[in-house]
Amino acid sequence: TAEECLFRGASGCSAQVNMGDEFEPEMIAEMGALTGQAIALGMPVLGMVYPRGPNLVIAEDDSTGGVAHAARLAWELGCDVVKVPWTGDSDSFASVCAAVPIPVLIAGGPRNGTFEELLGIVEAAMAAGAAGVCMGRQVFGADDPAAHVRALAAIVHGGGSAVEAAALLE
């Protein structure tokens, strides 16, 4: 609950919905309940919404692969910020960012590939309107997490390029 988050010293809380999952209805109900509690306490809520379950149905003309709908779901449930996966290109991710009036964060990126490739995705996402990143394993699993955070910050907060950010890893 939001009250438990506050009790434990959190400044905000988060909830996740996996669209298309067999438990999607329960996840939606839980996110809605959490945002209702958090609003009453003045706490921001991060909605983490992923279109990836076995029952997921995506419209044929949806260039975002359901990600714009995911962002919209978080906003309509009362989230203050939303974390979504990269859509694969800047144009479709710009559509995601335009779909909601709340900040859109890009999730950690693909499990395969290099961190330098991820920096390119972050640069493209920021150019498309992302407000930032929300990453775990890409940073915590790195040999030098601090350098990886500096590289991400160079793009997100410094407006740098992926090439400039990658140089910070050397």
C-alpha positions as CSV (number, residue, x, y, z in Angstrom):
1,T,0.0,0.0,0.0
2,A,1.0,3.6,-0.3
3,E,0.8,3.9,3.4
4,E,3.3,1.1,3.9
5,C,5.7,2.8,1.4
6,L,5.4,6.1,3.3
7,F,5.9,4.2,6.6
8,R,9.1,2.7,5.3
9,G,10.5,6.1,4.3
10,A,9.8,6.0,0.5
11,S,9.2,9.2,-1.3
12,G,7.1,7.5,-4.0
13,C,5.8,4.1,-4.9
14,S,5.4,1.9,-8.0
15,A,3.2,-0.7,-9.5
16,Q,3.5,-3.0,-12.5
17,V,1.0,-4.2,-15.1
18,N,1.9,-6.8,-17.7
19,M,-0.7,-6.3,-20.4
20,G,-1.9,-9.6,-21.8
21,D,-0.9,-11.5,-18.7
22,E,-3.5,-13.9,-17.1
23,F,-3.4,-11.7,-14.0
24,E,-3.7,-8.4,-15.9
25,P,-7.1,-7.5,-14.4
26,E,-5.8,-7.9,-10.9
27,M,-2.7,-5.9,-11.7
28,I,-4.8,-3.1,-13.1
29,A,-7.0,-3.1,-10.0
30,E,-3.9,-3.0,-7.8
31,M,-2.3,-0.1,-9.7
32,G,-5.6,1.8,-9.5
33,A,-5.9,1.2,-5.8
34,L,-2.3,2.2,-5.2
35,T,-2.6,5.5,-7.1
36,G,-5.8,6.3,-5.2
37,Q,-4.0,5.8,-1.9
38,A,-0.9,7.7,-3.1
39,I,-2.9,10.7,-4.3
40,A,-4.5,11.0,-0.8
41,L,-1.0,11.0,0.7
42,G,0.6,13.3,-1.8
43,M,3.0,10.5,-3.1
44,P,4.0,10.1,-6.7
45,V,3.5,6.8,-8.4
46,L,5.6,5.2,-11.1
47,G,3.6,2.9,-13.4
48,M,5.6,0.2,-15.0
49,V,3.5,-1.2,-17.9
50,Y,4.7,-3.8,-20.3
51,P,2.7,-5.2,-23.3
52,R,4.0,-8.7,-23.2
53,G,1.6,-11.3,-21.9
54,P,0.4,-14.4,-23.7
55,N,-3.1,-13.0,-24.1
56,L,-1.9,-9.7,-25.6
57,V,-3.7,-8.4,-28.6
58,I,-2.2,-5.5,-30.5
59,A,-3.9,-3.7,-33.3
60,E,-2.3,-4.3,-36.7
61,D,-1.9,-0.6,-37.3
62,D,-0.2,0.1,-33.9
63,S,3.3,1.0,-34.7
64,T,4.2,1.1,-31.0
65,G,3.5,-2.5,-30.4
66,G,1.0,-1.7,-27.7
67,V,3.5,0.6,-25.8
68,A,1.4,3.8,-26.4
69,H,-1.6,2.0,-25.0
70,A,0.6,0.8,-22.0
71,A,1.6,4.4,-21.3
72,R,-2.0,5.6,-21.6
73,L,-3.2,2.9,-19.2
74,A,-0.7,4.1,-16.5
75,W,-1.8,7.7,-17.0
76,E,-5.5,6.8,-16.9
77,L,-5.0,4.8,-13.7
78,G,-3.4,7.9,-12.0
79,C,0.3,7.4,-12.4
80,D,2.5,10.4,-12.3
81,V,5.2,8.9,-14.5
82,V,5.4,5.8,-16.6
83,K,8.2,3.3,-17.5
84,V,7.7,1.5,-20.8
85,P,9.9,-0.6,-23.1
86,W,11.6,0.9,-26.2
87,T,9.5,0.5,-29.3
88,G,12.4,-0.1,-31.6
89,D,12.5,3.3,-33.4
90,S,12.3,7.0,-32.7
91,D,9.1,7.7,-34.6
92,S,7.0,5.1,-32.8
93,F,8.5,6.1,-29.5
94,A,7.6,9.7,-30.2
95,S,4.0,8.5,-30.6
96,V,4.2,6.9,-27.1
97,C,5.5,10.1,-25.6
98,A,2.7,12.1,-27.3
99,A,0.0,9.7,-26.1
100,V,0.3,10.9,-22.5
101,P,0.7,14.2,-20.5
102,I,3.1,12.5,-18.0
103,P,6.8,11.9,-18.2
104,V,7.8,8.7,-20.1
105,L,10.8,6.7,-19.0
106,I,12.5,4.0,-21.1
107,A,13.0,0.7,-19.4
108,G,16.3,-1.2,-19.3
109,G,16.5,-2.2,-22.9
110,P,17.2,-5.6,-24.5
111,R,18.9,-8.3,-22.5
112,N,21.3,-9.0,-25.4
113,G,23.5,-6.4,-27.0
114,T,26.2,-4.1,-25.6
115,F,25.8,-1.2,-23.3
116,E,27.1,1.0,-26.1
117,E,24.1,-0.1,-28.2
118,L,21.9,0.7,-25.3
119,L,23.3,4.2,-25.1
120,G,22.3,4.6,-28.7
121,I,18.7,3.6,-27.8
122,V,18.7,6.1,-24.9
123,E,19.9,8.9,-27.2
124,A,17.1,8.1,-29.7
125,A,14.5,7.8,-26.9
126,M,15.5,11.2,-25.5
127,A,15.3,12.7,-29.0
128,A,11.8,11.2,-29.3
129,G,10.6,12.9,-26.1
130,A,11.5,10.5,-23.3
131,A,11.9,12.2,-19.9
132,G,14.7,9.8,-18.8
133,V,15.5,6.2,-18.1
134,C,14.6,3.7,-15.4
135,M,17.2,0.9,-15.5
136,G,18.3,-1.8,-13.1
137,R,20.2,-4.8,-14.5
138,Q,22.0,-2.8,-17.2
139,V,23.6,-0.7,-14.4
140,F,23.8,-3.1,-11.4
141,G,25.1,-5.9,-13.5
142,A,27.9,-3.8,-15.0
143,D,31.6,-4.1,-13.9
144,D,31.6,-0.4,-13.1
145,P,28.0,0.7,-12.3
146,A,29.1,4.3,-11.4
147,A,30.7,4.7,-14.9
148,H,27.5,3.4,-16.5
149,V,25.4,5.8,-14.6
150,R,27.7,8.7,-15.6
151,A,27.3,7.6,-19.3
152,L,23.5,7.5,-19.0
153,A,23.5,10.9,-17.2
154,A,25.6,12.4,-20.0
155,I,22.8,11.7,-22.4
156,V,19.7,12.2,-20.2
157,H,20.9,15.2,-18.2
158,G,23.7,16.5,-20.4
159,G,22.2,16.1,-23.8
160,G,25.2,14.3,-25.0
161,S,25.4,11.7,-27.8
162,A,25.8,8.0,-27.3
163,V,29.4,8.2,-28.7
164,E,30.3,10.9,-26.1
165,A,28.6,8.9,-23.3
166,A,30.4,5.7,-24.4
167,A,33.8,7.5,-24.0
168,L,33.0,7.8,-20.3
169,L,33.2,4.1,-20.0
170,E,36.8,3.9,-21.1
